């Protein structure tokens, strides 16, 4: 018999971790929008300065970071 709240406790931990990662991603996205995007727009040629292109690249990068962190923390604890 499993202890009370065992599975639910694990799910809440994962839920909290995903919420924390989402919060961190939001902070990074805001900092990116305020500081990095204007610098990139100034440095890149005119055809690459479209905001949607830069925002898409930033979103892809942040998604990779968030998923990598999530995979690291929720990965198998078994060592091969």
FENMOWO-V90117 format. One record per residue. N is the residue number from 1. SS is DSSP state (H for helix, E for strand, C for the rest). NEAR is the number of other C-alpha atoms within 8 Angstrom. Layout:
N_SS_NEAR / N_SS_NEAR
This chain:
1_C_2 / 2_C_4 / 3_C_5 / 4_C_4 / 5_C_6 / 6_H_8 / 7_H_6 / 8_H_7 / 9_H_8 / 10_H_8 / 11_H_8 / 12_H_8 / 13_H_8 / 14_H_9 / 15_H_8 / 16_H_8 / 17_H_9 / 18_H_9 / 19_H_8 / 20_H_8 / 21_H_10 / 22_H_9 / 23_H_8 / 24_H_8 / 25_H_10 / 26_H_8 / 27_H_8 / 28_H_8 / 29_H_11 / 30_H_8 / 31_H_9 / 32_H_10 / 33_H_9 / 34_H_8 / 35_H_8 / 36_H_9 / 37_H_11 / 38_H_9 / 39_H_8 / 40_H_9 / 41_H_11 / 42_H_7 / 43_H_6 / 44_C_8 / 45_C_7 / 46_H_7 / 47_H_5 / 48_H_9 / 49_C_12 / 50_C_8 / 51_H_6 / 52_H_6 / 53_H_9 / 54_H_11 / 55_H_9 / 56_H_8 / 57_H_8 / 58_H_10 / 59_H_9 / 60_H_8 / 61_H_8 / 62_H_10 / 63_H_8 / 64_H_8 / 65_H_8 / 66_H_11 / 67_H_8 / 68_H_8 / 69_H_8 / 70_H_11 / 71_H_8 / 72_H_7 / 73_H_6 / 74_H_7 / 75_C_6 / 76_C_5 / 77_C_4 / 78_C_4 / 79_C_4 / 80_C_2
